[in-house]
Amino acid sequence: MRKRFLVGCLLPLLLVTAAACSTSDDGRGVASVGGSAAPSATPSLSELEQAIRYTRCMREHGVPMSDPQVVNGDVRMGGGFDKDALGPDVGARAQEACKQYEPVMPAGLAAVKAELAREESRCMREHGVENFPDPDAEAHVDVSEQVRKDPQYDQAKAFCREYIRSYRPSAEATPR
């Protein structure tokens, strides 16, 4: 009698547990309070997979970004794009639509990339491109077509690209 009682109690518990642990195959993503799926870049995806997802989204929204590549172990995105050349607000709308897919970078690496971006901007100005902008908080540099037309731009870019390859970030920015 005692065994029947235990089996009778355990069977519903096992069914509830199995139902709770099963996954839905509807392909809709993560549930949210509003009831709509909101996929996002997650640490479970590699940095390259995140970059590919983001790049595809940007292209779907009208921004001609090339696929990311792995260079010396680092994932390199397809480069910036000229927001002015795309037309009014295309780049801004694409970035907003794809924000959820933007690659998530470890904090230490983000600090290094931010310092490298600041150093590159400083280098570009030092080598004749006076209006070269500073990077934003995420180390993105929005270079306008006007800045790219600066007569010193190509030469400064070539010099600064080589300089940045040999630049060593400060101790505070180096990941531990």
Contacts in CASP RR format, 6 or more apart in sequence:
PFRMAT RR
TARGET T0000
AUTHOR 0000-0000-0000
METHOD contacts of the structure
MODEL  1
MRKRFLVGCLLPLLLVTAAACSTSDDGRGVASVGGSAAPSATPSLSELEQ
AIRYTRCMREHGVPMSDPQVVNGDVRMGGGFDKDALGPDVGARAQEACKQ
YEPVMPAGLAAVKAELAREESRCMREHGVENFPDPDAEAHVDVSEQVRKD
PQYDQAKAFCREYIRSYRPSAEATPR
27 37 0 8 1.000
28 37 0 8 1.000
29 37 0 8 1.000
29 38 0 8 1.000
29 39 0 8 1.000
30 37 0 8 1.000
30 38 0 8 1.000
30 39 0 8 1.000
30 40 0 8 1.000
31 37 0 8 1.000
32 38 0 8 1.000
38 100 0 8 1.000
39 100 0 8 1.000
39 101 0 8 1.000
40 100 0 8 1.000
40 101 0 8 1.000
41 50 0 8 1.000
41 53 0 8 1.000
41 54 0 8 1.000
41 100 0 8 1.000
41 101 0 8 1.000
41 102 0 8 1.000
41 103 0 8 1.000
41 104 0 8 1.000
42 104 0 8 1.000
43 104 0 8 1.000
45 53 0 8 1.000
47 75 0 8 1.000
47 103 0 8 1.000
47 105 0 8 1.000
48 68 0 8 1.000
48 70 0 8 1.000
48 75 0 8 1.000
50 101 0 8 1.000
50 102 0 8 1.000
50 103 0 8 1.000
50 104 0 8 1.000
51 68 0 8 1.000
51 75 0 8 1.000
51 77 0 8 1.000
51 103 0 8 1.000
52 67 0 8 1.000
52 68 0 8 1.000
53 101 0 8 1.000
54 77 0 8 1.000
54 98 0 8 1.000
54 101 0 8 1.000
54 102 0 8 1.000
54 103 0 8 1.000
55 65 0 8 1.000
55 66 0 8 1.000
55 67 0 8 1.000
55 68 0 8 1.000
55 77 0 8 1.000
55 78 0 8 1.000
57 94 0 8 1.000
57 97 0 8 1.000
57 98 0 8 1.000
57 101 0 8 1.000
58 65 0 8 1.000
58 94 0 8 1.000
58 95 0 8 1.000
58 98 0 8 1.000
59 65 0 8 1.000
61 90 0 8 1.000
61 91 0 8 1.000
61 93 0 8 1.000
61 94 0 8 1.000
61 97 0 8 1.000
61 98 0 8 1.000
62 86 0 8 1.000
62 90 0 8 1.000
62 91 0 8 1.000
62 94 0 8 1.000
63 81 0 8 1.000
63 86 0 8 1.000
63 90 0 8 1.000
63 91 0 8 1.000
63 94 0 8 1.000
64 81 0 8 1.000
65 77 0 8 1.000
65 78 0 8 1.000
65 79 0 8 1.000
65 80 0 8 1.000
65 81 0 8 1.000
66 78 0 8 1.000
66 79 0 8 1.000
67 78 0 8 1.000
68 75 0 8 1.000
68 76 0 8 1.000
68 77 0 8 1.000
68 78 0 8 1.000
69 75 0 8 1.000
69 76 0 8 1.000
69 78 0 8 1.000
70 76 0 8 1.000
75 103 0 8 1.000
77 103 0 8 1.000
80 140 0 8 1.000
80 143 0 8 1.000
81 91 0 8 1.000
82 143 0 8 1.000
82 144 0 8 1.000
82 145 0 8 1.000
82 148 0 8 1.000
83 90 0 8 1.000
83 91 0 8 1.000
83 92 0 8 1.000
83 142 0 8 1.000
83 144 0 8 1.000
84 144 0 8 1.000
84 145 0 8 1.000
85 145 0 8 1.000
105 113 0 8 1.000
106 175 0 8 1.000
108 173 0 8 1.000
108 174 0 8 1.000
108 175 0 8 1.000
108 176 0 8 1.000
109 175 0 8 1.000
110 138 0 8 1.000
110 139 0 8 1.000
111 169 0 8 1.000
111 172 0 8 1.000
111 173 0 8 1.000
111 175 0 8 1.000
112 169 0 8 1.000
112 173 0 8 1.000
112 174 0 8 1.000
112 175 0 8 1.000
113 139 0 8 1.000
114 135 0 8 1.000
114 137 0 8 1.000
114 138 0 8 1.000
114 139 0 8 1.000
114 173 0 8 1.000
115 169 0 8 1.000
115 170 0 8 1.000
115 173 0 8 1.000
116 139 0 8 1.000
116 164 0 8 1.000
116 167 0 8 1.000
116 169 0 8 1.000
117 135 0 8 1.000
117 139 0 8 1.000
117 140 0 8 1.000
117 141 0 8 1.000
118 134 0 8 1.000
118 135 0 8 1.000
119 164 0 8 1.000
119 167 0 8 1.000
120 141 0 8 1.000
120 160 0 8 1.000
120 161 0 8 1.000
120 164 0 8 1.000
121 132 0 8 1.000
121 133 0 8 1.000
121 134 0 8 1.000
121 135 0 8 1.000
121 141 0 8 1.000
123 156 0 8 1.000
123 159 0 8 1.000
123 160 0 8 1.000
123 163 0 8 1.000
123 164 0 8 1.000
124 132 0 8 1.000
124 153 0 8 1.000
124 156 0 8 1.000
124 157 0 8 1.000
124 160 0 8 1.000
125 132 0 8 1.000
127 152 0 8 1.000
127 155 0 8 1.000
127 156 0 8 1.000
127 159 0 8 1.000
127 160 0 8 1.000
128 150 0 8 1.000
128 152 0 8 1.000
128 156 0 8 1.000
129 147 0 8 1.000
129 150 0 8 1.000
129 152 0 8 1.000
129 153 0 8 1.000
129 156 0 8 1.000
130 150 0 8 1.000
131 146 0 8 1.000
131 147 0 8 1.000
131 150 0 8 1.000
132 141 0 8 1.000
132 143 0 8 1.000
132 147 0 8 1.000
132 156 0 8 1.000
133 141 0 8 1.000
133 142 0 8 1.000
133 143 0 8 1.000
133 144 0 8 1.000
133 147 0 8 1.000
134 141 0 8 1.000
135 141 0 8 1.000
136 142 0 8 1.000
147 153 0 8 1.000
END
